[in-house]
Amino acid sequence: MIDRLNKKFVSTFVLVDDLKKYEAAGDALARSLLPHWKFPLQLVFLNPDCSLVTKLNYFRDLPGIHPDVAYPPRSKREGPMDTRPNDVIFLEHLAQHFGRE
């Protein structure tokens, strides 16, 4: 999966305030991303046509989060959490949506 990520995926980031400006200016990618953004960090995976494939939220989906990232800071998460390491969750999530090699 790592080799596939390196060959087939593009990684970038955008601040939500900038994303809102681009969306207001009519940017199609920003318009696709903005409805899926959640605090504090949203990993969004899109098809080439900008349609959503899947997403992961750093706070909700990954257990290895620093408590200062919570909102409000140091708040406790509710509900069950996956106890696997973040990298295992990330790679398994991608394999579920994009297949294994």
C-alpha positions as CSV (number, residue, x, y, z in Angstrom):
1,M,0.0,0.0,0.0
2,I,2.9,2.4,0.8
3,D,4.3,1.9,-2.7
4,R,0.9,2.5,-4.2
5,L,0.4,5.7,-2.2
6,N,3.7,7.0,-3.4
7,K,2.9,6.3,-7.1
8,K,-0.8,7.1,-7.4
9,F,-1.8,9.7,-4.8
10,V,-1.2,13.4,-4.5
11,S,-1.0,14.8,-1.0
12,T,-1.7,18.5,-0.3
13,F,-3.3,20.6,2.4
14,V,-5.4,23.7,2.6
15,L,-6.5,25.9,5.5
16,V,-10.2,25.9,5.9
17,D,-10.3,29.8,5.7
18,D,-8.6,29.6,2.3
19,L,-10.8,26.8,1.2
20,K,-13.8,29.0,2.0
21,K,-12.3,31.8,-0.1
22,Y,-11.7,29.5,-3.1
23,E,-15.2,28.0,-2.8
24,A,-16.7,31.5,-2.8
25,A,-14.7,32.3,-6.0
26,G,-16.2,29.2,-7.7
27,D,-13.3,26.8,-7.4
28,A,-14.7,23.2,-8.1
29,L,-12.2,21.4,-5.9
30,A,-12.9,23.7,-3.0
31,R,-16.6,23.2,-3.5
32,S,-16.0,19.4,-3.4
33,L,-13.9,19.6,-0.2
34,L,-15.6,22.1,2.0
35,P,-18.7,20.1,2.8
36,H,-16.5,17.3,4.1
37,W,-14.1,19.4,6.3
38,K,-14.3,18.7,10.0
39,F,-12.1,20.1,12.9
40,P,-9.1,19.7,13.4
41,L,-7.8,17.8,10.3
42,Q,-9.7,16.0,7.7
43,L,-8.0,13.6,5.3
44,V,-10.2,13.5,2.2
45,F,-9.7,11.1,-0.7
46,L,-11.3,12.1,-4.0
47,N,-11.7,10.6,-7.5
48,P,-10.1,12.6,-10.4
49,D,-13.5,14.2,-11.0
50,C,-13.4,15.6,-7.3
51,S,-16.1,13.2,-6.1
52,L,-15.6,11.9,-2.6
53,V,-14.3,8.4,-2.1
54,T,-13.7,8.4,1.6
55,K,-12.4,10.5,4.5
56,L,-10.7,10.2,7.9
57,N,-10.9,12.7,10.7
58,Y,-7.8,13.0,12.9
59,F,-9.9,13.6,16.0
60,R,-12.7,11.1,15.4
61,D,-11.0,8.2,13.6
62,L,-7.4,8.0,14.8
63,P,-6.7,7.2,18.5
64,G,-3.1,8.6,18.6
65,I,-4.2,12.2,18.9
66,H,-2.6,14.7,21.2
67,P,-5.1,16.0,23.8
68,D,-4.4,19.6,22.8
69,V,-6.0,18.9,19.4
70,A,-9.4,18.2,21.0
71,Y,-12.1,20.8,20.9
72,P,-12.2,22.2,23.5
73,P,-8.6,21.4,24.3
74,R,-8.2,18.3,26.5
75,S,-11.8,17.3,26.2
76,K,-12.6,13.6,26.3
77,R,-13.9,11.7,23.3
78,E,-17.2,9.9,23.5
79,G,-17.9,6.4,22.3
80,P,-15.6,3.5,21.5
81,M,-12.3,4.1,19.9
82,D,-10.2,1.9,17.7
83,T,-7.0,1.0,19.7
84,R,-4.8,0.1,16.7
85,P,-1.9,2.5,15.9
86,N,-2.8,5.4,13.5
87,D,-0.7,4.0,10.6
88,V,-2.5,0.7,10.8
89,I,-5.9,2.4,10.8
90,F,-4.9,4.7,7.9
91,L,-3.5,1.9,5.7
92,E,-6.4,-0.5,6.4
93,H,-8.9,2.3,5.6
94,L,-7.2,2.9,2.3
95,A,-7.1,-0.8,1.5
96,Q,-10.9,-1.0,2.2
97,H,-11.6,1.8,-0.3
98,F,-8.9,1.3,-2.9
99,G,-8.1,-2.4,-2.7
100,R,-5.0,-4.2,-1.7
101,E,-2.1,-4.8,-4.1
